[in-house]
Amino acid sequence: MKNFTELALSAPLMQALDALSYTQMTPVQALSLPPMLAGSDVIAQARTGSGKTVAFGLGLLSHLDASRIKVQALVLCPTRELADQVAKEIRRLARFVPNIKVLTLCGGIPLGPQLASLSHDPHIVVGTPGRIQEHLRKRTLHLSSLKVLVLDEADRMLDMGFEEAINEIIAKTPKTRQTLLFSATYPDEIRSISANVQRTPVEVTIDTAPESEEIQQLFFEVEFSRKPEALAALLAEYQPESAVVFCNTRRDTQDVADHLAQQGFSVLALHGDLEQRERDEILVRFANKSCAVLVATDVAARGLDIKELAAVISYELPTDPDVHVHRIGRTGRAGQKGLALSLCSPREINRVLPIETREQKPVRWGKLDLSASKTKLPAAAAMVTLVIDGGRKDKVRAGDILGALTGDAGVAAEAVGRIDIFDVRAYVAIQRKLATKALERLGAGKIKGRNFRVRRLG
């Protein structure tokens, strides 16, 4: 199968696909949707960006009875960011199905609003294991009518220590449910979970290695003590517009980001010690190009949705070659050229062979000029983020902000970048050279006829 029209989907779902201009299926959709629609359990291995969310979104929506006001589908995700993305995609697919309620339940935000939303059962819940477990213990969430359970990014949920919570949640679901398990890698722990919670699942494996011609991949041997210097040299030499630097520990993440900041790079660190608002703002700034370099662990970067990522750099090689493939698969998407650079100390050399075996080809070694960071100045981020203390609850929309900027503020539309709206605040990216002008005029003017506090972020 190649086209969605070949599937036995309902008219409202086909209408949504047409509105979204989704016509041809990706490989993971073509292989997993037929068994999902037939009611079979599925275990699928596919990298981020493969179209798996649309696959299981269509699968679970096909089995829902909108007239029955009960929780019929549950999607578990490792991070709030991924849960938000999944819920957004499911809502887009369900836009022509009358009265479908999708609720996101994640940690890091107060319980009160969630409890109010649960006073009437949603049809679909998307959430993180810890918060779902909490609601089940409080008996504010009921899964006795569940038809479909989805474990998305299951390998990362295990890495984050959610196995106990997942098992407790599964124990509260009907044994007759359909279970769909999606994972970027297939460690033994994933196969063990599948054996325990799935019934003769259909196994789908998509070649997770990105197309070699799309990504320039180079390895650089360097003494461990000189890695900070080497990283700065690579960033100065290649000058990527956006780059994610992967570290294996959260401590390295902050140390590396601090070192790059001292060298003049536009850099932020993403790790598990951040408050949710801090995390949200870091992801917003990186996505809207107000920050050029993001240093993160593999777990923290799950849910990061950057469609045009110029470069991926491994500060330290992972011990699992599948993790390496997943890292570099974040660049070079949708026909774009990508860059994947890896620093390798002598003690990490034994991690290279498994990568070569996994990719079925020898890695290429590059020469490192450690003087590059001293002769080339770091490039400034293209945009600056402005924060507006008004959001969805104030009924502020992206169009209102754009109108205020291009109207009274006198900023050209092409100087305005991505606009992100949250419950009580909004973020707008402005070209760096116009950021001061936009801040002054937006702060002195009105948005939707109201005055809002506006400030520069970072």
Secondary structure, DSSP 8 states (H G I E B T S, - for coil): --BGGGS---HHHHHHHHHTT--B--HHHHHHHHHHHTT--EEEE--TTSSHHHHHHHHHHHT--TTS-S--EEEE-SSHHHHHHHHHHHHHHTTTSTT--EEEE-TTS-HHHHHHHTTS--SEEEE-HHHHHHHHHHT----TT--EEEETTHHHHHHTT-HHHHHHHHHTS-TT-EEEEEESS--HHHHHHHHHH-SS-EEEE---S--GGGEEEEEEE--GGGHHHHHHHHHHHH--SSEEEEESSHHHHHHHHHHHHHTT--EEEE-TTS-HHHHHHHHHHHHTTS-SEEEEEHHHHTT---SS--EEEESS--SSHHHHHHHHTTSS-TT--EEEEEEE-GGGGGGHHHHHHHHTS---B----TTHHHHS-----SEEEEEES--GGGT--HHHHHHHHHTTT---GGGEEEEEE-SS-EEEEEEGGGHHHHHHHHHHS-BTTB---EEEE-
